Amino acid sequence: MKPNNLLFQGRTYYFSVVLKEKNSDFMMNIYYMTIKINGDPIDPDDLKPPNKTEVAMSITSLNYKSQGSINFSMPIQTGLFSKANKTKFFELFDVYVINTVKARESIRGIEFTVVNNRTINFTVQFQNPYMYGLLNKKSDNLVIKCKNISDEDKVGYLVLNATN
């Protein structure tokens, strides 16, 4: 929960926190918390621009050969993923890796293959492939993020653990 997100304002949240002594099954305290966030409640549909549809997307696979697939919740126009529009894709999306030490690393490139209007296959070329989690048995994350969003809390992320 990020309380600075507009979608949380004007609402009240209730939590119970249980504190338990590490080596005891009966020594515990329960604390009840109420959090009220100021502001007026906002309907998520009010945040969408006029004449736009919200489309969910997710990375459904990423294998050891750096090949994966993006699935969309509804049919899309696939022209953005053509070789001719590659620069347009990078104007709209930021694609990078969060490595095993939580540092951001750029990718060298990405190639797309359109399967249909809901599925796009891709191959990512990493800067330092020998350093990634597939060899270290730790998690790296591939992130595809929309650019030019004024409110970071409204940004959609595609994140996938590279060892999945």
N, C-alpha and C positions, 0 to 999 in steps of 0.2 A: 504494500500500500504506500503510495506516495501522496501525502496529504496536500501537496502543492498542485495536484492535478485538478483542473476545473470540474471534473466529473464528481469529485468528492465533496465539493462545497455545498453548504446548506443541509447537510445530513448529520445524523448522529450514529455513532458506532459503539457497540458494547463488546468488551473483551473480558475474559477471565484469565488471570495469570496464576499459574500454580508454581510455587517455589517448593522444591523438595530437597531434603538433605540427601547428599550423594549416597551414603551408605545406609540409608534407613528407608523402610517402606511406609512408616507411619508418621514420620516427622515432616509435615508439609503445611504450607499456608496458602490460602487462596485469596487473591485480591481481585476485586471487580473494578473495572475501569469503564468510564463513559467518556467518549471523545466527541465533542461537538465542533464541527468545522463551520466557521462563519460564511456568510454569503447566501445567495439564493440558489436553490437546486437548478441544475441545467439538464435539459433533455439532450442526450447524445445526438439526436437527429438535428437539433438546432445548430450543431457545429459543422455540419456538412455544407459545402458551398451549394448554391442553387444549381439545379440541373445536373448534379453529380450523384454517383452511386458508390457506396463504400464496398470495396472488394477486398476480401481477405486473401492473403497469400502465405504459403508456407513452403519451406524447403523440406521435401519428403525423404530425400536420401542424399548422402554424400559418401562416396566410397574411397578406398585407399588410392585410387587412380585420379582423385580430385574431380570425379564426375558425379553430378547430382541432378536433381529434378526440382522444379518449382511448380507447385499446383495452385491454381486460383479458384476461388469459391464460385465464380461464374465466368462465362465466356468473355474474353477480352480481345482487343485488337492486337494482333501479334507483330505488327510492323515495327514496334519499338525494339524487338529482339532480332531484327535482321542485321546483316553485316553493314549495310548502307547506313543504318541508324545507330551504330555502335557509339558514336560520340554523343548522340542525344541521350542514350541510356545513362552514360556517365555524367551528363548534365543533371539528370533527374535523381540518380541513385549514387550513394556512397557505398563502396564495397571494400571491406577490409577484414582482417583477422585479428582477434584478440588472442594473443598467445598464452602459453602456460604460465607466464609470469605477469599476466594481465596487462601487457603492453600492446599497443596498436601497431600492426604492421600492414603495409599496403600490399596489394596483389599486383602482379605484372599484367594480367589480362584475364578476360573471360570470353568464352565462345559459347554461343547459344544454338540450339537446334529445336525448332518448333515441332512439337509432336501433334498438337491440336490447339484449339483456341482456349484450352484450360490447363495445358501442361507444356512446360518448356524445359528441355534438358540443357545442362550446361557443363562446361569443363573449365575449371579455374586454374590459372597458372600463378603459383605462389612465388614470392621473392626468394625465400629460403626454405624450400620444401624439406630438406634434411633435418630442420630444427623443429618441425611440427610434431604434435602430440601422437601421431600415428607411430612414430619411432620411440617416443618417450613414454608411451602408455599413459599420457595425461591429456586433458581436454584442451583443445583449441576451439575457438568459435568463429565461424564464418558469419559475418554480419552484412546484410543488405539493408540500407537505411535510406529513406526518402530525404532529399536535400530541400533546402529553402522552406522549411517549416518554421513559422514564427514561434510556436510554442512547442518546446522539446517533448512535453508530456503527451502531445497528440501524435508524435511520430511513430510509425509502425516499424518494427524490426523483424527481420527474418534471422533467426539464430539457430545454428545446429552444431551440436558437438561433433567434431570431426572424427571421433572414434566410434560413432554409431554406425 
